Amino acid sequence: MPQLILFNKPFQVLSQFTDDGDGGAPRPTLADFLRAPGFRAAGRLDYDSEGLLLLTDNGALQQTIANPRHKRWKTYVVQVEGTVDDGALQRLAQGLELRDGPTLPAKARRIAAPEWLWPRQPPIRERKSVADSWLELSIREGRNRQVRRMTAAVGYPTLRLIRTRVGDWSLEKLAPGEHRVVEVDAPPAPSSARRRKQGGPGQGPANSRQGNGRGPAPKGGTRRSRRR
């Protein structure tokens, strides 16, 4: 059965195993926390966002999770600048116009500051003259920095963003840098992949493993890895 890694990505960690940046100071990557050859992220999570990142060793499962056409719900808790009013919640729920087109309707509600939330390092800069508030926001799309752009479009810039759920999978009690491994049913392979698996001329296996991580793949349980 395919394996799925549920990883709590810390703030300012890349959602990949290598830093292919512009030659500046190296940034932390998944390789600082995981040894997972053959695993790839199923969807992205911004460098400055936190929370649930899914990784899988199965290409069909990766596409099922990450491809926007499946409209899988993703839930975030969002700290914003200002006190969110009902009009902003209604606009988020109805869908709103961004530069790259209208969004699908979202689920949006005000919440209290989560008691389970860990302190961020470095901490959010507090402004005594400006209040902040928290939202729970669920979307079914995967545009670049979409949640941040949505809250800004209704007048409330995002200060902190934590993804708590993707489809049926949630953070539960994972601390930053910890992961949990689960086994899931493999989705049906695309028709072209099935033809390759059946041995069409010049075709390889449907799902080749790719070494993005280091060492043996993780085997079950919740783990905290130290950055090296």
PAZAPA-4460 file (N, C-alpha, C; in steps of 0.05 Angstrom, whole numbers, plus 32768, in hexadecimal, padded with zeros to 4 digits):
% residues 228
    n_x    n_y    n_z   ca_x   ca_y   ca_z    c_x    c_y    c_z   seq   type   mol
   8011   7FE8   8000   8000   8000   8000   8012   8019   8000     1      M     A
   8009   802E   7FF3   8018   8047   7FF3   801A   8053   800F     2      P     A
   8030   8060   8015   8033   806D   802F   8030   808B   802B     3      Q     A
   8025   8097   8040   8021   80B4   8041   802E   80BF   805A     4      L     A
   803F   80D3   8057   804B   80E0   806E   803B   80F9   8074     5      I     A
   8032   80FC   808D   8026   8115   8096   803B   8124   80A6     6      L     A
   8043   813A   809C   8059   8149   80A8   8050   8165   80B0     7      F     A
   8057   816D   80C8   8051   8188   80D1   8069   819A   80C9     8      N     A
   8066   81A9   80B3   807B   81B9   80A9   807F   81D2   80BA     9      K     A
   8097   81D6   80C5   809B   81EF   80D4   809C   8208   80C2    10      P     A
   809A   821E   80CF   809D   8238   80C1   80B9   823A   80B4    11      F     A
   80B9   8245   809C   80D1   824A   808C   80E1   8230   8088    12      Q     A
   80D3   821B   807E   80DF   8203   8074   80D4   81FE   8058    13      V     A
   80E5   81F7   8045   80DC   81F2   802A   80CD   81D7   8029    14      L     A
   80B8   81D6   8018   80A8   81BE   8014   80B5   81AB   8000    15      S     A
   80CF   81A7   8001   80DE   8196   7FEF   80F8   818E   7FFD    16      Q     A
   8106   817B   7FF1   811D   816F   7FFE   8137   817D   7FF8    17      F     A
   8137   818F   7FE4   814F   819F   7FDE   8148   81BC   7FDA    18      T     A
   815B   81CD   7FDF   8158   81EA   7FDB   8164   81F1   7FC0    19      D     A
   8154   81F6   7FAC   815E   81FE   7F92   815B   821C   7F8E    20      D     A
   8163   822B   7FA3   815F   8248   7FA3   8174   8256   7F92    21      G     A
   8179   826F   7F98   8189   8281   7F87   81A6   8283   7F91    22      D     A
   81AF   8270   7FA0   81CB   8270   7FA9   81CF   827F   7FC3    23      G     A
   81BA   8288   7FD0   81BD   8295   7FEA   81C1   8281   8000    24      G     A
   81BD   828A   8018   81C0   8277   802F   81AC   8260   802C    25      A     A
   81B5   8248   8031   81A3   8231   802E   818C   8232   8042    26      P     A
   8174   822A   8039   815C   822B   804A   8156   820E   8053    27      R     A
   8149   820B   806A   8141   81F1   8073   812E   81E3   805F    28      P     A
   8131   81C9   805C   8120   81BA   804A   8115   81A1   8059    29      T     A
   8105   8192   804B   80FB   8179   8057   8111   8166   805F    30      L     A
   8128   8167   8051   813E   8155   8057   8149   815A   8073    31      A     A
   8144   8171   807F   814D   8176   809A   813C   8168   80AF    32      D     A
   8125   815D   80A6   8112   8150   80B9   810C   8133   80B2    33      F     A
   810E   812C   8098   8104   8112   808E   8119   8103   807E    34      L     A
   8119   80E9   8081   8128   80D7   806E   8113   80C8   805F    35      R     A
   810D   80CF   8047   80F6   80C4   8039   80FB   80C1   801B    36      A     A
   810D   80AF   8012   8111   80AC   7FF5   80F8   80A3   7FE7    37      P     A
   80F3   80AE   7FD0   80DC   80A7   7FC0   80C3   80B7   7FC7    38      G     A
   80C4   80C7   7FDC   80AC   80D7   7FE4   80AD   80F3   7FD8    39      F     A
   8096   80FC   7FD0   8094   8118   7FC6   807C   8125   7FD4    40      R     A
   807D   813F   7FD6   8067   814E   7FE2   804F   814D   7FCF    41      A     A
   8038   8147   7FDB   801F   8147   7FCC   8011   8162   7FD1    42      A     A
   8019   8176   7FC1   8010   8192   7FC5   8026   81A1   7FD3    43      G     A
   8024   81BB   7FD3   8038   81CC   7FDE   802E   81DA   7FF8    44      R     A
   8041   81E4   8007   803B   81F5   801E   8051   820A   801E    45      L     A
   804A   8223   801D   805D   8239   801A   8073   8238   802F    46      D     A
   808A   8243   8029   80A1   8244   803A   809A   8251   8055    47      Y     A
   8089   8266   8054   8082   8275   806C   8067   826C   8078    48      D     A
   805D   8255   806F   8045   8249   807B   804D   8231   808B    49      S     A
   803B   8228   809C   8040   8212   80AE   802B   81FC   80AB    50      E     A
   8030   81E5   80B7   801B   81D1   80BA   801D   81BA   80A8    51      G     A
   8006   81AE   80A2   8005   8193   8095   800F   8193   8079    52      L     A
   8023   8183   8074   802E   817D   8059   802D   815F   8055    53      L     A
   8021   8156   803F   801F   813A   8039   8034   8132   8025    54      L     A
   8041   811B   8029   8054   8110   8017   804D   80F3   8011    55      L     A
   8051   80EA   7FF9   804A   80CF   7FF2   805F   80C3   7FDF    56      T     A
   8060   80A8   7FDF   8072   809A   7FCD   8063   808F   7FB5    57      D     A
   804A   8098   7FB1   8039   808D   7F9B   8031   80A4   7F89    58      N     A
   8038   80A3   7F70   8032   80B9   7F5D   8014   80BE   7F59    59      G     A
   8004   80A8   7F57   7FE8   80AC   7F53   7FDB   80B9   7F6C    60      A     A
   7FE4   80B1   7F84   7FD9   80BD   7F9C   7FE1   80DA   7F9E    61      L     A
   7FFA   80E0   7F96   8003   80FC   7F96   7FF1   810D   7F85    62      Q     A
   7FEA   8104   7F6D   7FD9   8113   7F5C   7FBC   8116   7F67    63      Q     A
   7FB3   8100   7F73   7F98   8101   7F7F   7F96   8116   7F95    64      T     A
   7FAB   8119   7FA4   7FAB   812C   7FBA   7FB0   8148   7FB0    65      I     A
   7FC4   814C   7F9E   7FCD   8166   7F97   7FBE   8173   7F80    66      A     A
   7FB3   8164   7F6E   7FA8   8170   7F56   7F8E   817F   7F5D    67      N     A
   7F8D   8199   7F56   7F75   81AA   7F5D   7F5B   819F   7F52    68      P     A
   7F5C   818F   7F3D   7F42   8186   7F31   7F33   8174   7F44    69      R     A
   7F40   8169   7F58   7F32   8158   7F6C   7F25   8168   7F81    70      H     A
   7F2B   8182   7F83   7F1D   8195   7F95   7F1C   818A   7FB2    71      K     A
   7F33   8181   7FBB   7F36   8176   7FD6   7F37   818E   7FEA    72      R     A
   7F27   818D   7FFF   7F27   81A3   8012   7F41   81A4   8022    73      W     A
   7F4B   81BC   8026   7F63   81C1   8036   7F5B   81D6   804A    74      K     A
   7F61   81D2   8064   7F58   81E3   8079   7F71   81F0   8086    75      T     A
   7F6E   820A   808C   7F83   821A   8098   7F78   822A   80B0    76      Y     A
   7F89   822E   80C3   7F83   8243   80D7   7F96   825A   80D1    77      V     A
   7F8A   8272   80D1   7F97   828A   80C7   7F95   82A0   80DB    78      V     A
   7FAC   82AB   80E2   7FAD   82C3   80F3   7FAF   82DB   80E0    79      Q     A
   7F9D   82EE   80E2   7F9C   8305   80D0   7F9E   831F   80E0    80      V     A
   7FA6   8334   80D2   7FA7   834E   80DE   7F8B   835B   80DD    81      E     A
   7F81   8364   80F4   7F67   836F   80F5   7F52   835C   8100    82      G     A
   7F3A   8366   8106   7F24   8356   8111   7F11   8351   80FA    83      T     A
   7F0F   8338   80F2   7F00   8330   80DA   7EE2   8334   80DE    84      V     A
   7ED5   8342   80CB   7EB8   8347   80CD   7EA8   8332   80BD    85      D     A
   7E8E   8333   80C0   7E7D   8320   80B2   7E7E   8323   8094    86      D     A
   7E81   833C   808B   7E82   8340   806E   7E9A   8332   8061    87      G     A
   7EB1   8333   806E   7EC9   8325   8064   7EC4   8307   8063    88      A     A
   7EB8   82FC   8078   7EB2   82DF   8079   7EA0   82D7   8062    89      L     A
   7E8C   82E8   805C   7E79   82E2   8047   7E87   82E3   802C    90      Q     A
   7E98   82F6   8028   7EA7   82F7   800E   7EB8   82DF   800A    91      R     A
   7EC6   82D6   801F   7ED7   82BF   801D   7EC6   82A6   8017    92      L     A
   7EAF   82A4   8024   7E9E   828D   8020   7E91   828C   8004    93      A     A
   7E8C   82A3   7FF9   7E7F   82A4   7FDE   7E93   82A0   7FC8    94      Q     A
   7EAD   82A5   7FCE   7EC1   82A6   7FB8   7EC6   82C3   7FB1    95      G     A
   7EDE   82CA   7FAA   7EE5   82E5   7FA4   7EF9   82E6   7F8D    96      L     A
   7EFC   82FD   7F82   7F0C   8301   7F6A   7F29   8307   7F72    97      E     A
   7F3B   82F6   7F68   7F58   82FB   7F6A   7F63   8302   7F4F    98      L     A
   7F7D   8309   7F4E   7F89   8310   7F35   7F89   82F9   7F21    99      R     A
   7F89   82E1   7F2A   7F89   82CA   7F18   7F6D   82BD   7F15   100      D     A
   7F59   82CD   7F1C   7F3D   82C4   7F18   7F2E   82BF   7F32   101      G     A
   7F15   82B9   7F30   7F04   82B6   7F48   7F0B   829C   7F57   102      P     A
   7F08   829C   7F71   7F0C   8284   7F81   7EF2   8275   7F84   103      T     A
   7EF5   825C   7F8A   7EDD   824C   7F91   7ED3   8255   7FAD   104      L     A
   7EBA   8250   7FB2   7EB0   8256   7FCD   7EC0   8247   7FE2   105      P     A
   7EC6   8254   7FF8   7ED6   8249   800E   7EC4   8245   8027   106      A     A
   7ECF   8239   803B   7EC3   8237   8056   7ED3   8249   8068   107      K     A
   7EC6   825D   8074   7ED5   8270   8085   7EC6   8276   809E   108      A     A
   7ED4   8276   80B5   7EC7   827D   80CE   7EDC   8289   80E1   109      R     A
   7ED3   829A   80F3   7EE5   82A4   8108   7EE9   828F   811D   110      R     A
   7F01   828E   8128   7F07   827C   813E   7F18   828A   8153   111      I     A
   7F18   827F   816B   7F2B   828A   817F   7F47   8281   8179   112      A     A
   7F5B   828E   8183   7F76   8286   8180   7F79   8269   8189   113      A     A
   7F83   8256   8178   7F84   823A   817F   7F96   8235   8197   114      P     A
   7F8B   8227   81AB   7F9A   8220   81C3   7FB0   820C   81BE   115      E     A
   7FAD   81FC   81A9   7FC0   81E7   81A3   7FD8   81F1   8193   116      W     A
   7FD7   820A   818A   7FEB   8214   8178   8006   8219   8185   117      L     A
   801B   8210   8179   8037   8214   8183   8040   8230   817E   118      W     A
   8053   823B   818E   805F   8255   8188   806E   8254   816E   119      P     A
   806D   8269   815F   807C   826B   8146   8097   8277   814C   120      R     A
   80AC   826C   813E   80C7   8277   8140   80D1   827F   8124   121      Q     A
   80D6   8299   8120   80D3   82AF   8133   80B5   82B6   8136   122      P     A
   80AE   82C3   814D   8092   82C9   8152   8087   82DE   813F   123      P     A
   806D   82DF   813D   805F   82F4   812E   8065   830F   813C   124      I     A
   806B   8323   812C   806F   833E   8137   8054   834A   813F   125      R     A
   8051   8350   8158   8038   835B   8162   8038   8379   8160   126      E     A
   8020   8384   8158   801D   83A1   8157   8006   83A8   816A   127      R     A
   800D   83B6   817F   7FFA   83BC   8194   7FE3   83CD   818A   128      K     A
   7FE7   83DD   8175   7FD2   83EE   816B   7FC0   83E0   8157   129      S     A
   7FC6   83C7   814F   7FB6   83B9   813B   7FAE   839D   8146   130      V     A
   7F95   8398   8147   7F8B   837E   8151   7F90   8368   813C   131      A     A
   7F8F   8350   8146   7F90   8339   8133   7F7A   8326   813A   132      D     A
   7F74   8314   8128   7F5F   8300   812D   7F66   82E6   811D   133      S     A
   7F56   82D1   8122   7F5B   82B7   8116   7F43   82AE   8106   134      W     A
   7F49   82A1   80F0   7F35   8294   80DF   7F3B   8277   80DB   135      L     A
   7F26   8267   80D6   7F2A   824D   80CA   7F1F   824F   80AE   136      E     A
   7F30   8248   809B   7F29   824B   807E   7F2F   8232   8070   137      L     A
   7F1B   8228   8061   7F1E   820F   8051   7F19   8216   8033   138      S     A
   7F2C   820D   8022   7F2A   8212   8006   7F2D   81F7   7FF7   139      I     A
   7F25   81F7   7FDD   7F27   81DF   7FCC   7F39   81E4   7FB4   140      R     A
   7F4B   81F8   7FB6   7F5D   81FE   7FA0   7F79   81FE   7FAA   141      E     A
   7F8C   8202   7F98   7FA8   8201   7FA0   7FB9   8217   7F92   142      G     A
   7FAE   822F   7F90   7FBD   8244   7F83   7FD4   824E   7F95   143      R     A
   7FE7   825B   7F88   7FFE   8265   7F96   7FF5   827A   7FAB   144      N     A
   7FFC   8275   7FC4   7FF7   8287   7FDB   7FDA   8290   7FDC   145      R     A
   7FC8   827E   7FD6   7FAC   8285   7FD3   7F9F   828F   7FEC   146      Q     A
   7FA3   8282   8003   7F97   828B   801B   7FA0   82A7   8023   147      V     A
   7FB9   82AC   8021   7FC4   82C7   8027   7FB7   82DC   8014   148      R     A
   7FB4   82D5   7FFB   7FA9   82E8   7FE8   7F8B   82EC   7FEE   149      R     A
   7F7D   82D7   7FF7   7F61   82DA   7FFC   7F5C   82EC   8015   150      M     A
   7F6B   82E8   802A   7F67   82F9   8042   7F6F   8315   803C   151      T     A
   7F84   8319   802C   7F8B   8335   8025   7F76   8342   8014   152      A     A
   7F69   8332   8002   7F55   833E   7FF1   7F3C   8348   8000   153      A     A
   7F37   833D   8018   7F20   8346   8028   7F2A   8359   803E   154      V     A
   7F43   8361   803D   7F4D   8376   804F   7F5B   836D   8068   155      G     A
   7F63   8353   8069   7F6F   8349   8082   7F88   8339   807B   156      Y     A
   7F9F   8346   807A   7FB8   8339   8073   7FBE   8321   8087   157      P     A
   7FC8   830C   807B   7FCF   82F4   808B   7FE9   82F9   809A   158      T     A
   7FE9   82F3   80B4   8001   82F4   80C5   800E   82D9   80C9   159      L     A
   7FFD   82C4   80CB   8006   82A9   80D0   7FF3   8296   80C3   160      R     A
   7FFD   8280   80B7   7FEC   826E   80A8   7FF5   8251   80AE   161      L     A
   7FE2   8241   80B8   7FE8   8225   80C0   7FD3   8213   80B3   162      I     A
   7FDC   8200   80A2   7FCA   81ED   8097   7FC6   81D6   80AA   163      R     A
   7FAC   81D0   80B0   7FA6   81BC   80C4   7F9A   81A2   80B8   164      T     A
   7F90   81A4   809F   7F83   818C   8094   7F85   818D   8075   165      R     A
   7F89   8175   8069   7F86   8171   804C   7F75   8159   8048   166      V     A
   7F5D   815D   803D   7F4B   8146   803A   7F45   8139   8054   167      G     A
   7F4B   811E   8055   7F45   810F   806E   7F5C   810F   8082   168      D     A
   7F72   811C   807C   7F89   811B   808D   7F8D   8135   809C   169      W     A
   7F95   8134   80B5   7F98   814C   80C5   7FB2   814B   80D5   170      S     A
   7FB9   8162   80E0   7FD1   8164   80F0   7FCF   8154   810A   171      L     A
   7FB7   8153   8115   7FB3   8147   8130   7FC7   8153   8144   172      E     A
   7FD8   8142   8150   7FEA   814B   8165   8007   814D   815C   173      K     A
   800C   814F   8142   8027   8151   8138   8033   816D   8140   174      L     A
   804A   816D   814C   8059   8186   8152   8069   818D   8139   175      A     A
   8071   81A6   8137   8082   81AE   8120   809B   819C   811D   176      P     A
   809F   8193   8105   80B6   8181   80FF   80B0   8164   8103   177      G     A
   8099   815D   810E   8091   8141   8112   8082   8137   80FA   178      E     A
   8082   811C   80F7   8073   8110   80E1   8066   80F6   80EA   179      H     A
   8053   80ED   80DB   8045   80D4   80E0   8042   80C6   80C5   180      R     A
   8045   80AC   80C4   8043   809D   80AB   8029   808B   80AC   181      V     A
   8019   808D   8097   8001   807C   8095   8002   806E   807A   182      V     A
   7FF4   8058   8079   7FF0   804A   805F   7FD4   804F   8055   183      E     A
   7FD2   8053   803B   7FB8   805A   802F   7FB4   8048   8016   184      V     A
   7F9B   8046   800E   7F95   8037   7FF6   7F9F   8046   7FDD   185      D     A
   7FAA   8038   7FCA   7FB3   8044   7FB2   7F9C   804C   7FA0   186      A     A
   7F9C   8064   7F95   7F86   806B   7F82   7F8B   805D   7F68   187      P     A
   7F76   805B   7F57   7F7A   804F   7F3D   7F8E   805E   7F2D   188      P     A
   7FA0   8050   7F1F   7FB4   805D   7F0E   7FA6   8068   7EF5   189      A     A
   7FB0   807F   7EEB   7FA6   808A   7ED1   7FA8   8075   7EBB   190      P     A
   7F97   8077   7EA7   7F97   8063   7E92   7FB2   8061   7E84   191      S     A
   7FC0   8077   7E80   7FDA   8077   7E73   7FEE   8068   7E84   192      S     A
   7FED   806C   7E9E   7FFF   805E   7EB0   7FFA   8040   7EB0   193      A     A
   7FE0   8039   7EAF   7FD9   801C   7EAE   7FE4   800F   7E95   194      R     A
   7FE3   801E   7E7F   7FEE   8013   7E66   800D   800F   7E68   195      R     A
   801B   8022   7E75   8037   801F   7E79   803E   8007   7E8A   196      R     A
   802D   8003   7E9F   8032   7FED   7EB2   802E   7FD2   7EA4   197      K     A
   801D   7FD2   7E90   8017   7FB9   7E81   802D   7FB3   7E6D   198      Q     A
   8041   7FC5   7E6A   8058   7FBD   7E5A   8057   7FC7   7E3E   199      G     A
   804C   7FDF   7E39   804D   7FEA   7E1E   806A   7FEF   7E16   200      G     A
   806F   7FF1   7DFC   808B   7FF3   7DF2   8099   800C   7DFE   201      P     A
   80B0   8007   7E0A   80C0   801D   7E13   80B6   8029   7E2D   202      G     A
   80A3   801D   7E3A   8098   8028   7E52   80A3   801B   7E6B   203      Q     A
   80A7   802C   7E80   80B0   8022   7E9A   8099   801D   7EAD   204      G     A
   809F   8019   7EC6   8089   8015   7EDA   8079   802E   7EDE   205      P     A
   8061   802B   7EE6   804E   8042   7EE9   8058   8055   7EFE   206      A     A
   8062   804C   7F14   806B   805D   7F2A   8088   8057   7F31   207      N     A
   809A   8067   7F27   80B6   8063   7F2E   80BD   8073   7F47   208      S     A
   80CD   8067   7F59   80D4   8075   7F72   80EB   8088   7F6C   209      R     A
   80E9   809F   7F78   80FD   80B4   7F73   810A   80BC   7F8D   210      Q     A
   8124   80BE   7F8E   8133   80C3   7FA7   8134   80E0   7FAD   211      G     A
   811F   80EB   7FB9   8120   8107   7FC1   812B   810A   7FDD   212      N     A
   8129   80F5   7FEE   8133   80F8   8009   814C   80E8   800D   213      G     A
   8151   80DF   8026   8169   80D1   802C   8163   80BA   803F   214      R     A
   8171   80A3   803A   816E   808D   804C   8154   807E   8048   215      G     A
   814D   806B   805A   8135   805B   8057   811C   806A   805C   216      P     A
   8106   8062   804F   80EC   806F   8053   80E3   806A   806F   217      A     A
   80D4   807E   807B   80CA   807B   8096   80B6   8065   8099   218      P     A
   80B5   8059   80B0   80A3   8042   80B5   8093   8048   80CE   219      K     A
   807C   8055   80CB   8068   8058   80E0   8070   8069   80F7   220      G     A
   805C   8072   8106   8061   8081   811F   8064   809F   811A   221      G     A
   8066   80AD   8131   806A   80CA   8130   8087   80D0   8138   222      T     A
   8094   80E0   8128   80B0   80E5   812D   80B7   8102   812D   223      R     A
   80CA   810A   813D   80D5   8125   813C   80F2   8122   8134   224      R     A
   80FA   812F   811F   8115   812E   8115   8123   8148   811A   225      S     A
   813C   8147   8122   814B   815F   8126   8159   8168   810D   226      R     A
   8158   8182   8108   8166   818D   80F1   8184   818A   80F6   227      R     A
   8192   8184   80E0   81AE   8182   80E2   81BB   8199   80D3   228      R     A
***
